[in-house]
Amino acid sequence: MPQAYQQQSQSALNSKTPSATTLSILRRLNLLDTWRKNPTNALAQLRTMTQQHFYAQGLADQLFALSELSYLHARKTSNRAYFMAAALYAYAYLNPTATEAEKPSAFDPHFRQACDLYMFGMTEAFGSPILQTTQQWALPFGTLSVNGTPQDFKWHDHPLTDLRPLARLSVSGFENVYSHMGLGEPVGGLPRLSQQERDSFQISDKLRVPLNLQLQFTMPRQQVLSSHVQATLTLTAMDTATHTVEGGPTPIPLQYNQTAARAVSLNETMDWSTEYKGFLDGRLFDQTQAPQLLTIDPHQYGHRPVVLVHGTASSAARWANMVNDLMEDPTIRQNYEFWFFSYATGNPIPYSALQLRRALQQAVKQLGGTQSDPALNQMTLIGHSQGGLLIKLLTINAGDTLWNGM
């Protein structure tokens, strides 16, 4: 049984041999021997036959074969133009116009394989970081014009920079890995903040935003078989727009890899030695350092803050597993947002509690106060170990008890 399943699911994505469907097309068109000896020539002949409506098993299957074979050849030669060709053919396979044919069945294993060929084709073609500008490509069969302007790539009005692919990453360190299956390349981008935002309570400019990158073009099956393709780069954040793209008779969900984006953020920004520095050196967070209170999403009206305060010789990164799980709950996402407070754990507890109180007061003031959003007056404070002592001092009225005790 495992051997039979392996044979049925074989493709260019998991082996050096194309799928049974593609091999069948090569045999029926007498191109198998050519493919083995001269892949470039075989691809050119298969494309010509497809243009001439010489269908052995239908246009859709031949477009899939062109995508799969282009991807195999690209892997062998490391030629980015063939990776891009694989992505374009896969997109055309997945997105017929309403007058051409029905969309390939979701029960067809080639449907998911084509989504992955589109994703990995773009990943390898665009590289890292991904250019956010208009581009001209020389393809094996013609040219490609890609329209893209950095001004269009924004998240909550913040320009997005340093787009990095996530499709090739395997995640470790998180207990659970979450992603949304669909179409497109999952990427992570950094929000660009003004200097004023950097010096105050705001979203962190070091946390990567989960994004979906699409290379879209109209009349895909006509364009991909012509000598020039005109396409547009679109970028969609997971939390700001619809999770579908209109590409044919029915919408297609977008693909995201949110846990990978969070893992990259921790890997790139976290210096674990600061946990002990904060315990041994109370000057770690003085007035010249970055804000102690950060969030991973801009505040939205009606969302109640959940403030997480770490414990001794620890850091905000210790909440990563819990937040990774909580953010996958739609009810929590629609009603709450997470704020993180960092402090030097070697400082006296009353002093750190004072810093926390001032940071929260400043954040609420900067966000317009409780009069502008009553949700800001409904905070939830969660502390671990010493962090629990800090939030306890914020939720009780000790009067002179502490002073007199000292």
DORO-367447 format. One record per residue (C-alpha): residue number from 1; residue in three letters; x, y, z. Coordinates in nm, 2 decimals, padded with zeros to 4 digits. Example, Ala and Ser with C-alpha at 12.3 -4.5 7.8 and 13.67 -1.06 7.14 Angstrom:
% residues 2
KEKE pos code      X      Y      Z
KEKE   1  Ala  01.23 -00.45  00.78
KEKE   2  Ser  01.37 -00.11  00.71
This chain:
% residues 406
KEKE pos code      X      Y      Z
KEKE   1  Met  00.00  00.00  00.00
KEKE   2  Pro  00.27  00.26  00.09
KEKE   3  Gln  00.45  00.18 -00.24
KEKE   4  Ala  00.14  00.22 -00.44
KEKE   5  Tyr  00.06  00.55 -00.28
KEKE   6  Gln  00.42  00.67 -00.33
KEKE   7  Gln  00.39  00.59 -00.70
KEKE   8  Gln  00.06  00.77 -00.74
KEKE   9  Ser  00.18  01.08 -00.55
KEKE  10  Gln  00.53  01.10 -00.72
KEKE  11  Ser  00.60  01.44 -00.89
KEKE  12  Ala  00.89  01.68 -00.95
KEKE  13  Leu  00.83  01.81 -00.60
KEKE  14  Asn  00.95  01.50 -00.42
KEKE  15  Ser  01.17  01.32 -00.67
KEKE  16  Lys  01.38  01.36 -00.98
KEKE  17  Thr  01.11  01.20 -01.19
KEKE  18  Pro  00.80  01.37 -01.32
KEKE  19  Ser  00.45  01.24 -01.23
KEKE  20  Ala  00.28  00.95 -01.42
KEKE  21  Thr  00.06  01.19 -01.60
KEKE  22  Thr  00.35  01.39 -01.73
KEKE  23  Leu  00.54  01.08 -01.83
KEKE  24  Ser  00.23  00.96 -02.02
KEKE  25  Ile  00.22  01.29 -02.21
KEKE  26  Leu  00.58  01.26 -02.31
KEKE  27  Arg  00.53  00.91 -02.43
KEKE  28  Arg  00.22  00.99 -02.63
KEKE  29  Leu  00.39  01.28 -02.80
KEKE  30  Asn  00.70  01.08 -02.86
KEKE  31  Leu  00.91  01.32 -02.64
KEKE  32  Leu  01.03  01.10 -02.36
KEKE  33  Asp  01.36  01.01 -02.53
KEKE  34  Thr  01.41  01.38 -02.62
KEKE  35  Trp  01.34  01.48 -02.26
KEKE  36  Arg  01.61  01.25 -02.13
KEKE  37  Lys  01.87  01.36 -02.38
KEKE  38  Asn  01.78  01.73 -02.43
KEKE  39  Pro  01.53  01.87 -02.18
KEKE  40  Thr  01.54  02.22 -02.33
KEKE  41  Asn  01.44  02.09 -02.67
KEKE  42  Ala  01.17  01.87 -02.52
KEKE  43  Leu  01.01  02.16 -02.34
KEKE  44  Ala  01.02  02.37 -02.65
KEKE  45  Gln  00.85  02.10 -02.86
KEKE  46  Leu  00.59  02.03 -02.59
KEKE  47  Arg  00.51  02.41 -02.58
KEKE  48  Thr  00.48  02.42 -02.96
KEKE  49  Met  00.24  02.13 -02.96
KEKE  50  Thr  00.03  02.28 -02.69
KEKE  51  Gln  00.01  02.61 -02.88
KEKE  52  Gln -00.10  02.42 -03.19
KEKE  53  His -00.38  02.25 -02.99
KEKE  54  Phe -00.22  01.91 -03.03
KEKE  55  Tyr -00.37  01.78 -02.70
KEKE  56  Ala -00.29  01.43 -02.60
KEKE  57  Gln -00.48  01.44 -02.27
KEKE  58  Gly -00.62  01.79 -02.27
KEKE  59  Leu -00.48  02.14 -02.23
KEKE  60  Ala -00.48  02.13 -01.85
KEKE  61  Asp -00.26  01.82 -01.83
KEKE  62  Gln -00.02  01.97 -02.08
KEKE  63  Leu  00.01  02.29 -01.89
KEKE  64  Phe  00.08  02.09 -01.57
KEKE  65  Ala  00.34  01.89 -01.76
KEKE  66  Leu  00.51  02.21 -01.88
KEKE  67  Ser  00.52  02.34 -01.53
KEKE  68  Glu  00.65  02.02 -01.38
KEKE  69  Leu  00.92  01.97 -01.64
KEKE  70  Ser  01.02  02.33 -01.62
KEKE  71  Tyr  01.06  02.29 -01.25
KEKE  72  Leu  01.27  01.98 -01.28
KEKE  73  His  01.49  02.14 -01.54
KEKE  74  Ala  01.53  02.45 -01.32
KEKE  75  Arg  01.64  02.23 -01.02
KEKE  76  Lys  01.90  02.06 -01.24
KEKE  77  Thr  02.04  02.38 -01.39
KEKE  78  Ser  01.96  02.64 -01.11
KEKE  79  Asn  01.82  02.85 -01.39
KEKE  80  Arg  01.58  03.11 -01.23
KEKE  81  Ala  01.40  03.17 -01.57
KEKE  82  Tyr  01.28  02.81 -01.57
KEKE  83  Phe  01.16  02.84 -01.21
KEKE  84  Met  00.96  03.14 -01.32
KEKE  85  Ala  00.82  02.95 -01.62
KEKE  86  Ala  00.72  02.67 -01.39
KEKE  87  Ala  00.52  02.92 -01.17
KEKE  88  Leu  00.35  03.08 -01.48
KEKE  89  Tyr  00.25  02.74 -01.62
KEKE  90  Ala  00.11  02.63 -01.28
KEKE  91  Tyr -00.09  02.95 -01.25
KEKE  92  Ala -00.24  02.90 -01.59
KEKE  93  Tyr -00.33  02.54 -01.51
KEKE  94  Leu -00.51  02.65 -01.19
KEKE  95  Asn -00.68  02.95 -01.34
KEKE  96  Pro -00.88  02.90 -01.66
KEKE  97  Thr -01.12  03.17 -01.75
KEKE  98  Ala -01.49  03.10 -01.72
KEKE  99  Thr -01.53  03.05 -02.09
KEKE 100  Glu -01.23  02.81 -02.13
KEKE 101  Ala -01.30  02.53 -01.89
KEKE 102  Glu -01.39  02.44 -01.54
KEKE 103  Lys -01.12  02.48 -01.27
KEKE 104  Pro -00.93  02.16 -01.21
KEKE 105  Ser -01.09  01.94 -00.94
KEKE 106  Ala -00.97  01.98 -00.59
KEKE 107  Phe -00.98  01.60 -00.57
KEKE 108  Asp -00.71  01.58 -00.84
KEKE 109  Pro -00.37  01.54 -00.67
KEKE 110  His -00.23  01.76 -00.95
KEKE 111  Phe -00.43  02.05 -00.81
KEKE 112  Arg -00.23  02.07 -00.49
KEKE 113  Gln  00.09  01.99 -00.67
KEKE 114  Ala  00.03  02.28 -00.91
KEKE 115  Cys -00.02  02.51 -00.61
KEKE 116  Asp  00.32  02.40 -00.48
KEKE 117  Leu  00.49  02.43 -00.81
KEKE 118  Tyr  00.36  02.79 -00.83
KEKE 119  Met  00.48  02.86 -00.48
KEKE 120  Phe  00.82  02.70 -00.51
KEKE 121  Gly  00.87  02.83 -00.86
KEKE 122  Met  00.82  03.19 -00.73
KEKE 123  Thr  01.03  03.12 -00.42
KEKE 124  Glu  01.33  03.01 -00.63
KEKE 125  Ala  01.28  03.27 -00.91
KEKE 126  Phe  01.25  03.58 -00.69
KEKE 127  Gly  01.51  03.47 -00.43
KEKE 128  Ser  01.57  03.65 -00.11
KEKE 129  Pro  01.50  03.93 -00.04
KEKE 130  Ile  01.22  03.97 -00.29
KEKE 131  Leu  01.25  04.28 -00.51
KEKE 132  Gln  00.94  04.50 -00.48
KEKE 133  Thr  00.99  04.69 -00.80
KEKE 134  Thr  00.89  04.66 -01.17
KEKE 135  Gln  01.09  04.38 -01.33
KEKE 136  Gln  01.16  04.25 -01.68
KEKE 137  Trp  01.24  03.88 -01.72
KEKE 138  Ala  01.38  03.69 -02.01
KEKE 139  Leu  01.19  03.35 -02.02
KEKE 140  Pro  01.28  03.04 -02.21
KEKE 141  Phe  00.98  03.11 -02.44
KEKE 142  Gly  00.96  03.50 -02.44
KEKE 143  Thr  00.95  03.78 -02.19
KEKE 144  Leu  00.77  03.86 -01.87
KEKE 145  Ser  00.69  04.21 -01.74
KEKE 146  Val  00.62  04.23 -01.36
KEKE 147  Asn  00.45  04.54 -01.22
KEKE 148  Gly  00.52  04.61 -00.86
KEKE 149  Thr  00.57  04.93 -00.66
KEKE 150  Pro  00.68  04.95 -00.30
KEKE 151  Gln  00.41  05.20 -00.23
KEKE 152  Asp  00.15  04.92 -00.28
KEKE 153  Phe  00.31  04.69 -00.02
KEKE 154  Lys  00.17  04.82  00.31
KEKE 155  Trp  00.05  04.67  00.64
KEKE 156  His -00.18  04.90  00.85
KEKE 157  Asp -00.03  05.20  00.66
KEKE 158  His  00.32  05.09  00.74
KEKE 159  Pro  00.55  05.02  00.44
KEKE 160  Leu  00.68  04.67  00.42
KEKE 161  Thr  01.04  04.60  00.36
KEKE 162  Asp  01.29  04.31  00.34
KEKE 163  Leu  01.04  04.05  00.21
KEKE 164  Arg  01.18  03.70  00.28
KEKE 165  Pro  01.04  03.37  00.15
KEKE 166  Leu  00.91  03.12  00.41
KEKE 167  Ala  00.83  02.82  00.19
KEKE 168  Arg  01.17  02.65  00.22
KEKE 169  Leu  01.19  02.68  00.60
KEKE 170  Ser  01.13  02.40  00.85
KEKE 171  Val  01.03  02.52  01.19
KEKE 172  Ser  01.17  02.40  01.52
KEKE 173  Gly  01.13  02.53  01.87
KEKE 174  Phe  00.76  02.58  01.85
KEKE 175  Glu  00.54  02.31  01.99
KEKE 176  Asn  00.28  02.36  01.72
KEKE 177  Val  00.33  02.48  01.36
KEKE 178  Tyr  00.04  02.67  01.20
KEKE 179  Ser -00.01  02.76  00.83
KEKE 180  His -00.30  02.83  00.60
KEKE 181  Met -00.30  02.62  00.28
KEKE 182  Gly -00.39  02.79 -00.04
KEKE 183  Leu -00.23  02.96 -00.34
KEKE 184  Gly  00.07  03.19 -00.34
KEKE 185  Glu  00.41  03.22 -00.18
KEKE 186  Pro  00.41  03.27  00.20
KEKE 187  Val  00.66  03.55  00.29
KEKE 188  Gly  00.75  03.75  00.59
KEKE 189  Gly  00.81  04.13  00.58
KEKE 190  Leu  00.93  04.39  00.83
KEKE 191  Pro  00.71  04.70  00.89
KEKE 192  Arg  00.90  05.03  00.86
KEKE 193  Leu  00.83  05.27  01.15
KEKE 194  Ser  00.90  05.64  01.19
KEKE 195  Gln  01.15  05.75  01.46
KEKE 196  Gln  00.86  05.88  01.67
KEKE 197  Glu  00.70  05.54  01.66
KEKE 198  Arg  01.03  05.37  01.75
KEKE 199  Asp  01.06  05.58  02.07
KEKE 200  Ser  00.70  05.51  02.19
KEKE 201  Phe  00.46  05.23  02.24
KEKE 202  Gln  00.41  05.07  01.90
KEKE 203  Ile  00.43  04.76  01.70
KEKE 204  Ser  00.77  04.60  01.69
KEKE 205  Asp  00.97  04.67  01.37
KEKE 206  Lys  01.16  04.35  01.43
KEKE 207  Leu  00.87  04.10  01.41
KEKE 208  Arg  00.80  03.97  01.06
KEKE 209  Val  00.44  04.00  00.93
KEKE 210  Pro  00.29  03.69  00.77
KEKE 211  Leu  00.22  03.78  00.41
KEKE 212  Asn  00.10  03.62  00.09
KEKE 213  Leu  00.28  03.70 -00.24
KEKE 214  Gln  00.09  03.65 -00.57
KEKE 215  Leu  00.21  03.68 -00.93
KEKE 216  Gln -00.12  03.73 -01.11
KEKE 217  Phe -00.20  03.78 -01.48
KEKE 218  Thr -00.52  03.80 -01.68
KEKE 219  Met -00.63  03.54 -01.93
KEKE 220  Pro -00.36  03.31 -01.80
KEKE 221  Arg -00.39  03.02 -02.05
KEKE 222  Gln -00.37  03.27 -02.34
KEKE 223  Gln -00.09  03.47 -02.21
KEKE 224  Val  00.13  03.19 -02.10
KEKE 225  Leu  00.12  03.04 -02.45
KEKE 226  Ser  00.21  03.38 -02.61
KEKE 227  Ser  00.56  03.53 -02.63
KEKE 228  His  00.49  03.80 -02.37
KEKE 229  Val  00.33  03.78 -02.02
KEKE 230  Gln  00.21  04.09 -01.83
KEKE 231  Ala  00.18  04.02 -01.46
KEKE 232  Thr  00.14  04.20 -01.13
KEKE 233  Leu  00.29  04.14 -00.79
KEKE 234  Thr  00.03  04.16 -00.51
KEKE 235  Leu  00.10  04.14 -00.14
KEKE 236  Thr -00.17  04.05  00.12
KEKE 237  Ala -00.13  04.05  00.50
KEKE 238  Met -00.30  03.76  00.68
KEKE 239  Asp -00.49  04.00  00.92
KEKE 240  Thr -00.59  04.28  00.69
KEKE 241  Ala -00.78  04.14  00.39
KEKE 242  Thr -00.99  03.86  00.25
KEKE 243  His -00.82  03.53  00.24
KEKE 244  Thr -00.91  03.45 -00.11
KEKE 245  Val -00.80  03.56 -00.46
KEKE 246  Glu -01.02  03.59 -00.76
KEKE 247  Gly -00.85  03.39 -01.03
KEKE 248  Gly -01.13  03.20 -01.21
KEKE 249  Pro -01.48  03.06 -01.17
KEKE 250  Thr -01.44  03.03 -00.79
KEKE 251  Pro -01.22  03.20 -00.54
KEKE 252  Ile -00.89  03.04 -00.42
KEKE 253  Pro -00.77  03.07 -00.06
KEKE 254  Leu -00.44  03.24  00.00
KEKE 255  Gln -00.15  03.06  00.16
KEKE 256  Tyr  00.03  03.18  00.47
KEKE 257  Asn  00.29  03.04  00.70
KEKE 258  Gln  00.24  03.24  01.02
KEKE 259  Thr  00.44  03.02  01.26
KEKE 260  Ala  00.74  03.03  01.03
KEKE 261  Ala  00.72  03.41  01.03
KEKE 262  Arg  00.72  03.41  01.41
KEKE 263  Ala  01.01  03.17  01.42
KEKE 264  Val  01.22  03.38  01.18
KEKE 265  Ser  01.14  03.69  01.40
KEKE 266  Leu  01.28  03.51  01.71
KEKE 267  Asn  01.58  03.37  01.53
KEKE 268  Glu  01.68  03.71  01.39
KEKE 269  Thr  01.61  03.93  01.69
KEKE 270  Met  01.64  03.74  02.01
KEKE 271  Asp  01.97  03.75  02.20
KEKE 272  Trp  01.90  03.50  02.48
KEKE 273  Ser  02.20  03.63  02.68
KEKE 274  Thr  01.99  03.94  02.76
KEKE 275  Glu  01.77  03.73  02.99
KEKE 276  Tyr  02.07  03.69  03.23
KEKE 277  Lys  02.20  04.04  03.16
KEKE 278  Gly  01.87  04.18  03.28
KEKE 279  Phe  01.90  03.98  03.60
KEKE 280  Leu  02.26  04.07  03.67
KEKE 281  Asp  02.26  04.43  03.55
KEKE 282  Gly  01.96  04.65  03.64
KEKE 283  Arg  02.07  04.92  03.39
KEKE 284  Leu  01.97  04.70  03.10
KEKE 285  Phe  01.65  04.90  03.05
KEKE 286  Asp  01.73  05.26  03.12
KEKE 287  Gln  01.59  05.58  02.96
KEKE 288  Thr  01.81  05.55  02.65
KEKE 289  Gln  01.69  05.20  02.56
KEKE 290  Ala  01.41  05.10  02.33
KEKE 291  Pro  01.05  05.10  02.47
KEKE 292  Gln  00.98  04.83  02.73
KEKE 293  Leu  00.62  04.77  02.61
KEKE 294  Leu  00.58  04.63  02.26
KEKE 295  Thr  00.30  04.47  02.06
KEKE 296  Ile  00.30  04.25  01.75
KEKE 297  Asp -00.01  04.41  01.59
KEKE 298  Pro -00.13  04.77  01.57
KEKE 299  His -00.41  04.84  01.82
KEKE 300  Gln -00.76  04.80  01.67
KEKE 301  Tyr -01.07  04.95  01.82
KEKE 302  Gly -01.26  04.72  02.05
KEKE 303  His -00.96  04.48  02.10
KEKE 304  Arg -00.88  04.44  02.47
KEKE 305  Pro -00.51  04.43  02.55
KEKE 306  Val -00.36  04.12  02.71
KEKE 307  Val -00.03  04.23  02.88
KEKE 308  Leu  00.22  03.95  02.93
KEKE 309  Val  00.50  04.00  03.18
KEKE 310  His  00.79  03.75  03.20
KEKE 311  Gly  00.97  03.63  03.51
KEKE 312  Thr  01.32  03.63  03.65
KEKE 313  Ala  01.61  03.59  03.41
KEKE 314  Ser  01.36  03.56  03.13
KEKE 315  Ser  01.22  03.76  02.83
KEKE 316  Ala  00.91  03.82  02.63
KEKE 317  Ala  01.02  03.55  02.39
KEKE 318  Arg  00.92  03.29  02.65
KEKE 319  Trp  00.56  03.36  02.56
KEKE 320  Ala  00.61  03.26  02.20
KEKE 321  Asn  00.46  02.92  02.22
KEKE 322  Met  00.15  03.03  02.41
KEKE 323  Val  00.08  03.33  02.18
KEKE 324  Asn  00.14  03.12  01.87
KEKE 325  Asp -00.15  02.89  01.99
KEKE 326  Leu -00.38  03.17  02.11
KEKE 327  Met -00.35  03.37  01.78
KEKE 328  Glu -00.49  03.07  01.59
KEKE 329  Asp -00.82  03.11  01.78
KEKE 330  Pro -01.05  03.33  01.57
KEKE 331  Thr -01.25  03.45  01.87
KEKE 332  Ile -00.94  03.56  02.05
KEKE 333  Arg -00.80  03.73  01.74
KEKE 334  Gln -01.13  03.93  01.70
KEKE 335  Asn -01.14  04.05  02.06
KEKE 336  Tyr -00.79  04.06  02.20
KEKE 337  Glu -00.44  04.18  02.12
KEKE 338  Phe -00.11  04.09  02.30
KEKE 339  Trp  00.13  04.34  02.46
KEKE 340  Phe  00.47  04.24  02.59
KEKE 341  Phe  00.65  04.41  02.88
KEKE 342  Ser  01.03  04.36  02.92
KEKE 343  Tyr  01.23  04.47  03.22
KEKE 344  Ala  01.56  04.41  03.40
KEKE 345  Thr  01.47  04.14  03.64
KEKE 346  Gly  01.75  04.23  03.87
KEKE 347  Asn  01.58  04.55  03.97
KEKE 348  Pro  01.37  04.58  04.29
KEKE 349  Ile  01.02  04.45  04.23
KEKE 350  Pro  00.84  04.78  04.33
KEKE 351  Tyr  01.06  04.98  04.08
KEKE 352  Ser  00.98  04.73  03.79
KEKE 353  Ala  00.61  04.75  03.88
KEKE 354  Leu  00.64  05.13  03.86
KEKE 355  Gln  00.80  05.10  03.52
KEKE 356  Leu  00.51  04.87  03.40
KEKE 357  Arg  00.25  05.11  03.54
KEKE 358  Arg  00.40  05.41  03.36
KEKE 359  Ala  00.45  05.21  03.04
KEKE 360  Leu  00.08  05.11  03.03
KEKE 361  Gln -00.04  05.46  03.12
KEKE 362  Gln  00.18  05.61  02.84
KEKE 363  Ala  00.05  05.35  02.59
KEKE 364  Val -00.32  05.42  02.67
KEKE 365  Lys -00.26  05.79  02.64
KEKE 366  Gln -00.08  05.75  02.30
KEKE 367  Leu -00.37  05.54  02.17
KEKE 368  Gly -00.62  05.82  02.26
KEKE 369  Gly -00.72  05.72  02.61
KEKE 370  Thr -01.01  05.51  02.74
KEKE 371  Gln -01.25  05.77  02.62
KEKE 372  Ser -01.16  05.70  02.26
KEKE 373  Asp -01.17  05.32  02.31
KEKE 374  Pro -01.33  05.17  02.62
KEKE 375  Ala -01.15  04.84  02.55
KEKE 376  Leu -00.83  05.00  02.67
KEKE 377  Asn -00.99  05.01  03.01
KEKE 378  Gln -01.04  04.63  03.01
KEKE 379  Met -00.69  04.50  03.02
KEKE 380  Thr -00.59  04.15  03.12
KEKE 381  Leu -00.25  04.12  03.30
KEKE 382  Ile -00.07  03.79  03.30
KEKE 383  Gly  00.26  03.74  03.47
KEKE 384  His  00.49  03.45  03.53
KEKE 385  Ser  00.70  03.42  03.85
KEKE 386  Gln  00.84  03.77  03.92
KEKE 387  Gly  00.61  03.90  03.65
KEKE 388  Gly  00.31  03.79  03.87
KEKE 389  Leu  00.44  04.00  04.15
KEKE 390  Leu  00.47  04.30  03.92
KEKE 391  Ile  00.11  04.28  03.81
KEKE 392  Lys -00.01  04.21  04.16
KEKE 393  Leu  00.13  04.55  04.26
KEKE 394  Leu -00.08  04.70  03.98
KEKE 395  Thr -00.40  04.54  04.09
KEKE 396  Ile -00.40  04.62  04.46
KEKE 397  Asn -00.40  04.94  04.66
KEKE 398  Ala -00.12  04.88  04.92
KEKE 399  Gly -00.13  05.23  05.06
KEKE 400  Asp  00.17  05.28  05.29
KEKE 401  Thr  00.20  04.91  05.38
KEKE 402  Leu  00.50  04.85  05.16
KEKE 403  Trp  00.68  05.16  05.27
KEKE 404  Asn  00.62  05.10  05.63
KEKE 405  Gly  00.73  04.74  05.60
KEKE 406  Met  01.06  04.86  05.44
